[in-house]
Amino acid sequence: MNELLLVTILVLFHCTLGQQDFLKSRNELSALFDLRSSLGIRSTDWPIKYNPCKQWRGIQCRNGRVTGINISGFKRTRVGRLNPSFSVESLANCTLLETFNASGFSLPGSIPDLFGYKLGFLMVLDLRSTSVTGPIPASLGNLTRLNALYLGSNDLAGSLPVALGQLMQLSVLDLSRNSFTGPVPSEFGLLRNLSSLDLSSNYFSGSIPSSFGSISRLKFLNLSDNSLMGSVPVELGNLSSLVELNLSMNALSGLLPAEFIRMRNLEVLVLRDNRLEGRLPDGLFSSLAKLRILELRENKFAGALPVALWSLQNLQVLDVSANNFTADLSNFSLKGHASGTVFINLSNNQLYGTPACLSENCNSIDLSGNYFQGKVPFSSPRNGSLGMNCLQTVPGQRSLEDCRLFYAERGLTFDYFWKSRVKTTTTAKSCPKGTQTMDIHFGGIAWWSWFHYDFGTGDRGGP
């Protein structure tokens, strides 16, 4: 009966659609109907009486064969919502399938092995945010034509199969926001066509494979929010095509490789929340002229901030807070430099001097937790933070002793604005004989008072 129904539908397509593209394979038509039932696809998306190649949303055909299935954004029927599962066994009959996109469509369960064993023509597999669980089947390594693999934002776990290193045509690999553990396979360095690699927000451990430096076409590399340790491989400096590099929120240590100077196309460099230390490489920012975002906060970097940093015309975000940078920034100014800058955070370092930018209209700047000194004009913008410095006319500053000690240890001159300056004068007309007047200044605030002391009798008087 079912076979008779399929034949009837095929004949109907022939008669009513003429030369239009229609399914020529009974197996594929049967597979789509089974898929429609097992996934609970609504009739408004896949109407049973119409040609799947023409009237079924998300179905792509070529020469009467199914080449693409896209159910991203679909909603299940009421029955389908009661017991959703990753029931796609019928896909095995769609042997010429090139793309399968189910992103955002709940498919609780593990990824079927059939993807690797039956769908050899698959070029794009997108299962982002589908609630898939378990490990990645090693059989996916058989998909030698695969160009893009999106598995982000799921509940996948376990170690990554080394077989993924066989996907030589792979251009995009997104495994972010899962629960993968173990080391990052060094075999990924064999994926020479890879342009985007996102392994962020997992539990990867061990070191960053030095083989990553061989992925010459790589433009986006995100390894953030893992448990990676060790030094940053100098081989990453070979990635001359790299546009974005994010290694933040790991436990990386050691120096920032001087080889990064070769990343001339780099626009985003995020290294925050690690244990990196030492001085920034000389000449680094003279070479990274395209840099838009630089985040180095929560590390142990030391030494001076390179002067070239203030000449980066495309810089929009600069965050070097919570390090050990120490330098005189008296000449620090944004006028004529970094005209597009919208956020600067220099807080919690050991920077000092009287920055010229205190009187400039900076978009947003955080200078708190340093040792800047000087008087801040009341007319200056206060959209940034100046707390815990050594500034005048600004509340919440460091203690006088803390500021004085910092400058003294470095042999620097400190504007000792809190000291009392006592000026003694004698005014015969306004005070009795023997009366002494004093002007006492505290932090630029004058406290005018007078008292008299009669040197003859020892009497004291005052207001």
C-alpha positions as CSV (number, residue, x, y, z in Angstrom):
1,M,0.0,0.0,0.0
2,N,2.8,2.4,0.9
3,E,4.6,1.6,-2.3
4,L,1.5,2.2,-4.3
5,L,1.1,5.6,-2.6
6,L,4.7,6.6,-3.5
7,V,4.2,5.5,-7.1
8,T,1.0,7.5,-7.3
9,I,2.8,10.6,-5.9
10,L,5.6,10.3,-8.4
11,V,3.2,10.0,-11.3
12,L,1.3,13.0,-10.0
13,F,4.6,15.0,-10.0
14,H,5.3,14.0,-13.6
15,C,1.9,15.1,-14.8
16,T,1.5,18.3,-13.0
17,L,5.1,19.7,-12.8
18,G,6.2,19.0,-16.4
19,Q,9.8,19.9,-16.7
20,Q,10.2,21.1,-13.1
21,D,12.8,19.4,-10.9
22,F,11.3,16.5,-9.0
23,L,12.5,13.6,-7.0
24,K,13.5,10.7,-9.3
25,S,14.5,8.3,-6.4
26,R,11.8,6.4,-4.6
27,N,14.3,5.7,-1.8
28,E,15.0,9.4,-1.2
29,L,11.3,10.2,-1.3
30,S,10.6,7.5,1.2
31,A,13.5,8.8,3.3
32,L,12.1,12.3,3.4
33,F,8.7,11.1,4.4
34,D,10.2,9.0,7.2
35,L,12.3,11.9,8.3
36,R,9.2,14.1,8.3
37,S,7.5,11.6,10.7
38,S,10.5,10.8,13.0
39,L,11.4,14.5,13.5
40,G,7.9,15.8,13.7
41,I,8.2,18.3,10.9
42,R,5.0,20.3,10.4
43,S,2.9,20.1,7.3
44,T,3.3,23.8,6.8
45,D,7.0,23.3,6.2
46,W,6.8,19.9,4.4
47,P,3.3,19.5,2.9
48,I,2.7,15.9,2.1
49,K,1.0,16.5,-1.3
50,Y,3.6,18.6,-2.9
51,N,6.9,18.2,-4.6
52,P,9.7,18.1,-2.0
53,C,12.2,19.6,-4.4
54,K,10.0,22.6,-5.1
55,Q,7.5,23.1,-2.2
56,W,9.3,21.6,0.8
57,R,11.0,24.3,2.8
58,G,14.8,23.7,3.2
59,I,15.0,20.9,0.6
60,Q,17.5,21.3,-2.2
61,C,17.7,19.0,-5.2
62,R,19.9,18.7,-8.3
63,N,18.9,16.5,-11.2
64,G,16.1,14.9,-9.2
65,R,18.3,14.0,-6.3
66,V,18.3,15.5,-2.7
67,T,21.5,17.4,-2.1
68,G,20.6,19.6,0.8
69,I,18.3,19.5,3.9
70,N,17.9,22.5,6.1
71,I,15.6,22.3,9.1
72,S,17.2,25.1,11.1
73,G,14.6,27.2,12.8
74,F,11.8,24.6,12.3
75,K,9.2,23.9,15.0
76,R,8.1,20.4,15.8
77,T,4.5,19.2,15.7
78,R,2.8,18.8,19.1
79,V,3.3,15.1,19.0
80,G,7.0,15.6,17.9
81,R,7.6,17.8,20.9
82,L,6.5,15.1,23.4
83,N,9.5,12.8,22.7
84,P,12.1,14.5,20.5
85,S,15.1,12.5,19.5
86,F,17.9,12.3,17.0
87,S,16.0,9.9,14.7
88,V,17.5,10.4,11.2
89,E,18.3,6.8,10.2
90,S,16.4,7.3,6.9
91,L,19.1,9.8,5.9
92,A,21.2,6.9,4.9
93,N,19.2,6.7,1.7
94,C,20.1,10.2,0.7
95,T,23.4,9.2,-0.6
96,L,24.2,12.4,-2.5
97,L,23.4,14.7,0.4
98,E,25.9,17.6,0.6
99,T,24.5,19.7,3.4
100,F,22.6,18.9,6.5
101,N,21.7,21.9,8.7
102,A,19.6,21.4,11.9
103,S,21.0,24.2,13.9
104,G,18.7,25.3,16.7
105,F,16.4,22.3,16.1
106,S,16.4,20.0,19.2
107,L,18.0,16.6,18.5
108,P,18.7,15.0,21.9
109,G,20.9,12.0,21.5
110,S,24.3,11.1,20.1
111,I,25.5,11.8,16.6
112,P,24.7,8.7,14.4
113,D,27.6,6.9,12.8
114,L,25.7,6.9,9.6
115,F,26.9,10.4,8.9
116,G,30.4,9.1,8.5
117,Y,29.6,5.8,6.9
118,K,26.7,6.5,4.5
119,L,26.9,10.2,3.6
120,G,30.3,10.4,1.7
121,F,29.3,13.4,-0.3
122,L,28.5,15.6,2.8
123,M,30.2,19.0,2.6
124,V,28.5,20.9,5.5
125,L,27.2,19.4,8.7
126,D,25.6,22.0,11.1
127,L,24.4,20.7,14.4
128,R,24.9,23.9,16.5
129,S,22.5,24.2,19.5
130,T,20.7,20.9,18.8
131,S,21.2,19.3,22.3
132,V,23.3,16.5,20.9
133,T,25.2,14.5,23.6
134,G,28.0,12.0,23.9
135,P,31.3,11.9,22.0
136,I,32.0,12.8,18.4
137,P,32.0,9.5,16.4
138,A,35.4,8.8,14.9
139,S,33.5,7.8,11.7
140,L,33.2,11.5,10.9
141,G,36.8,11.3,9.8
142,N,35.6,9.5,6.7
143,L,33.9,12.6,5.4
144,T,36.8,13.5,3.1
145,R,34.7,16.1,1.3
146,L,33.6,17.9,4.4
147,N,34.1,21.6,4.2
148,A,32.4,22.9,7.4
149,L,31.6,21.1,10.7
150,Y,29.6,23.0,13.2
151,L,29.0,21.3,16.6
152,G,29.0,24.3,18.9
153,S,26.7,24.9,21.9
154,N,25.8,21.3,22.7
155,D,26.4,18.7,25.4
156,L,29.1,16.8,23.6
157,A,31.9,15.3,25.8
158,G,34.9,13.1,25.8
159,S,38.2,13.5,23.9
160,L,38.4,14.6,20.3
161,P,38.9,11.8,17.8
162,V,42.3,12.0,16.1
163,A,40.4,11.0,12.9
164,L,39.2,14.6,12.5
165,G,42.7,15.3,11.4
166,Q,41.9,13.5,8.2
167,L,39.4,16.1,7.0
168,M,41.8,17.7,4.5
169,Q,39.0,19.8,2.8
170,L,37.8,21.3,6.1
171,S,37.6,25.0,6.2
172,V,35.5,25.7,9.3
173,L,35.6,23.6,12.6
174,D,33.5,24.8,15.5
175,L,33.4,22.7,18.6
176,S,32.9,25.5,21.0
177,R,30.7,25.5,24.2
178,N,30.7,21.8,24.9
179,S,32.4,19.6,27.5
180,F,35.3,18.1,25.6
181,T,38.3,17.0,27.7
182,G,41.8,15.9,27.1
183,P,44.5,17.4,24.9
184,V,43.9,19.2,21.6
185,P,45.0,16.8,18.9
186,S,48.2,17.8,17.2
187,E,46.8,16.2,14.1
188,F,44.7,19.3,13.6
189,G,47.8,20.9,12.3
190,L,47.4,18.8,9.2
191,L,44.2,20.7,8.3
192,R,46.0,23.0,5.9
193,N,42.7,24.4,4.4
194,L,41.3,25.4,7.7
195,S,40.4,29.1,8.0
196,S,38.4,29.1,11.2
197,L,39.0,26.9,14.3
198,D,36.9,27.5,17.5
199,L,37.5,25.2,20.4
200,S,36.5,27.7,23.1
201,S,34.6,27.1,26.3
202,N,35.5,23.4,26.8
203,Y,37.8,21.6,29.3
204,F,40.8,21.0,27.0
205,S,44.1,20.5,28.9
206,G,47.7,20.2,28.0
207,S,49.5,22.6,25.7
208,I,48.7,24.4,22.5
209,P,50.0,22.1,19.7
210,S,53.0,23.8,17.9
211,S,51.6,22.1,14.7
212,F,49.0,24.8,14.6
213,G,51.7,27.1,13.1
214,S,51.4,25.0,9.9
215,I,47.8,26.0,9.2
216,S,48.8,28.7,6.8
217,R,45.3,29.7,5.8
218,L,44.0,30.1,9.3
219,K,42.2,33.5,9.9
220,F,40.3,32.8,13.2
221,L,41.7,30.9,16.1
222,N,39.8,30.7,19.4
223,L,41.1,28.5,22.2
224,S,39.7,30.6,25.0
225,D,38.1,29.4,28.3
226,N,39.8,26.1,28.6
227,S,42.5,24.7,30.9
228,L,45.5,24.9,28.5
229,M,48.9,25.3,30.1
230,G,52.5,26.0,29.1
231,S,53.9,28.7,26.8
232,V,52.4,30.2,23.7
233,P,54.0,28.3,20.8
234,V,56.4,30.6,18.8
235,E,55.1,28.7,15.7
236,L,51.9,30.7,15.9
237,G,53.9,33.6,14.6
238,N,53.9,31.8,11.2
239,L,50.1,32.4,10.9
240,S,50.5,35.5,8.7
241,S,46.9,35.3,7.5
242,L,45.5,35.3,11.1
243,V,42.9,38.0,11.7
244,E,41.6,37.1,15.2
245,L,43.5,35.2,18.0
246,N,41.8,34.5,21.3
247,L,43.8,32.5,23.9
248,S,42.1,34.1,27.0
249,M,41.0,32.4,30.2
250,N,43.5,29.6,30.3
251,A,46.7,29.0,32.4
252,L,49.2,29.9,29.8
253,S,52.6,31.2,31.1
254,G,55.9,32.5,29.9
255,L,56.6,35.3,27.4
256,L,54.6,36.6,24.5
257,P,56.5,35.3,21.5
258,A,58.4,38.0,19.5
259,E,57.4,36.0,16.4
260,F,53.9,37.6,16.7
261,I,55.5,40.5,14.9
262,R,54.8,38.6,11.7
263,M,51.0,38.6,12.1
264,R,50.6,41.7,10.1
265,N,46.9,41.0,9.3
266,L,45.9,40.6,13.0
267,E,43.0,42.7,14.1
268,V,42.0,41.1,17.4
269,L,44.4,39.8,20.0
270,V,42.8,38.6,23.3
271,L,45.2,37.1,25.9
272,R,43.5,38.1,29.1
273,D,43.2,36.0,32.2
274,N,46.4,33.9,31.9
275,R,49.8,33.9,33.6
276,L,51.8,35.5,30.8
277,E,54.7,37.6,32.0
278,G,57.7,39.8,31.0
279,R,57.9,42.7,28.7
280,L,56.0,43.1,25.4
281,P,58.2,42.3,22.4
282,D,60.0,45.3,20.9
283,G,58.4,46.5,17.7
284,L,55.3,44.3,18.1
285,F,52.8,47.1,17.7
286,S,54.7,48.8,14.9
287,S,54.0,45.7,12.8
288,L,50.4,45.1,14.0
289,A,49.0,48.2,12.3
290,K,45.5,46.7,11.7
291,L,44.9,45.9,15.4
292,R,41.4,46.9,16.6
293,I,41.1,45.0,19.8
294,L,43.9,44.3,22.3
295,E,43.1,42.6,25.6
296,L,46.0,41.7,27.9
297,R,44.3,42.1,31.4
298,E,44.9,39.8,34.3
299,N,48.4,38.7,33.4
300,K,51.9,39.4,34.8
301,F,53.2,41.6,32.0
302,A,55.8,44.1,33.1
303,G,57.9,47.0,31.8
304,A,56.8,50.0,29.8
305,L,53.8,50.2,27.5
306,P,55.2,50.5,23.9
307,V,54.9,54.1,22.5
308,A,53.7,52.6,19.2
309,L,50.6,51.5,21.0
310,W,49.2,55.1,21.0
311,S,49.7,55.3,17.2
312,L,47.4,52.5,16.2
313,Q,44.9,54.3,14.1
314,N,42.3,51.4,14.1
315,L,42.5,50.7,17.8
316,Q,39.0,50.6,19.4
317,V,39.5,48.6,22.6
318,L,42.7,48.5,24.7
319,D,42.6,46.7,28.0
320,V,46.0,46.1,29.8
321,S,44.6,46.3,33.3
322,A,45.7,44.2,36.3
323,N,49.3,43.7,35.2
324,N,52.7,45.0,36.4
325,F,53.3,47.7,33.7
326,T,55.2,50.6,35.0
327,A,56.0,53.7,33.0
328,D,55.8,57.5,33.0
329,L,52.7,58.4,31.0
330,S,53.1,62.2,31.3
331,N,53.0,62.3,27.5
332,F,50.1,59.9,27.2
333,S,47.6,61.6,24.9
334,L,44.9,60.4,22.4
335,K,45.0,63.6,20.3
336,G,46.0,62.6,16.8
337,H,46.2,58.9,17.7
338,A,43.8,56.0,17.8
339,S,41.0,58.3,16.7
340,G,38.4,55.4,16.8
341,T,39.2,54.3,20.3
342,V,36.1,53.9,22.4
343,F,37.5,52.1,25.5
344,I,40.8,52.2,27.3
345,N,41.6,50.4,30.5
346,L,45.0,51.0,32.1
347,S,43.8,50.3,35.6
348,N,45.7,48.4,38.4
349,N,49.2,48.7,37.1
350,Q,52.1,50.9,38.3
351,L,51.8,53.8,35.9
352,Y,52.6,57.3,37.0
353,G,53.1,60.9,35.8
354,T,50.6,63.5,34.9
355,P,48.9,62.2,31.7
356,A,47.9,64.9,29.2
357,C,44.7,63.0,28.5
358,L,43.3,64.1,31.9
359,S,42.2,67.3,30.3
360,E,41.1,65.7,27.0
361,N,37.7,64.5,25.9
362,C,38.4,60.8,25.9
363,N,35.5,58.5,25.0
364,S,36.0,56.1,27.9
365,I,39.1,55.6,30.0
366,D,40.0,53.8,33.2
367,L,43.2,55.0,34.9
368,S,42.3,53.8,38.4
369,G,44.6,51.8,40.6
370,N,47.8,53.5,39.5
371,Y,50.0,56.4,40.8
372,F,49.1,59.2,38.5
373,Q,49.5,62.6,40.0
374,G,48.5,66.2,39.3
375,K,45.4,68.3,39.5
376,V,42.4,67.3,37.4
377,P,40.4,70.2,36.0
378,F,36.8,70.2,37.2
379,S,35.8,70.6,33.6
380,S,37.4,67.4,32.5
381,P,35.2,64.4,31.5
382,R,34.5,62.0,34.3
383,N,33.1,59.1,32.2
384,G,36.1,57.1,33.1
385,S,37.6,56.1,36.4
386,L,40.4,57.9,38.2
387,G,40.1,56.4,41.7
388,M,43.1,55.1,43.7
389,N,45.7,57.3,42.3
390,C,47.6,60.4,43.7
391,L,45.4,63.0,42.0
392,Q,44.2,66.3,43.4
393,T,40.5,67.3,43.5
394,V,39.4,63.7,42.9
395,P,37.9,61.6,45.8
396,G,39.0,58.1,46.6
397,Q,42.8,58.5,46.2
398,R,45.7,56.6,47.7
399,S,47.2,57.7,51.0
400,L,49.8,60.4,51.0
401,E,52.4,58.0,52.4
402,D,51.7,55.4,49.7
403,C,52.1,58.0,46.9
404,R,55.2,59.5,48.5
405,L,56.9,56.1,49.0
406,F,56.2,55.0,45.4
407,Y,57.8,58.1,43.9
408,A,60.7,58.1,46.4
409,E,61.6,54.5,45.6
410,R,62.0,55.4,42.0
411,G,63.9,58.6,42.6
412,L,61.0,60.6,41.1
413,T,59.6,64.0,42.0
414,F,56.2,63.8,43.6
415,D,53.9,66.8,43.8
416,Y,53.5,66.7,47.5
417,F,50.2,68.4,47.4
418,W,49.0,67.3,50.8
419,K,51.9,68.8,52.8
420,S,51.3,71.8,55.0
421,R,52.9,75.0,54.0
422,V,53.3,77.3,56.9
423,K,53.7,81.0,56.1
424,T,54.4,83.3,59.1
425,T,53.6,87.0,59.0
426,T,53.1,89.8,61.5
427,T,50.2,92.2,61.1
428,A,50.4,95.0,63.6
429,K,47.2,96.7,62.6
430,S,44.8,93.7,62.9
431,C,46.4,91.7,65.7
432,P,47.6,92.5,69.1
433,K,51.3,92.7,69.8
434,G,52.8,89.2,69.9
435,T,50.0,87.8,67.7
436,Q,51.2,85.4,64.9
437,T,49.1,84.5,61.8
438,M,49.4,81.5,59.7
439,D,47.9,80.3,56.4
440,I,47.8,76.5,56.3
441,H,47.2,74.7,53.0
442,F,46.0,71.1,52.8
443,G,45.7,69.6,49.3
444,G,45.1,72.9,47.7
445,I,42.4,73.9,50.3
446,A,43.4,76.9,52.4
447,W,42.5,76.9,56.1
448,W,42.8,80.4,57.2
449,S,43.2,80.7,61.0
450,W,45.1,82.8,63.4
451,F,46.1,82.6,66.9
452,H,48.2,84.8,69.1
453,Y,50.8,84.0,71.6
454,D,52.0,86.6,74.0
455,F,55.6,85.9,74.4
456,G,55.6,88.0,77.5
457,T,52.9,86.3,79.5
458,G,52.5,83.0,77.7
459,D,48.8,83.5,77.0
460,R,47.3,81.9,73.9
461,G,44.3,83.1,72.0
462,G,42.4,82.3,68.9
463,P,39.1,82.6,67.2
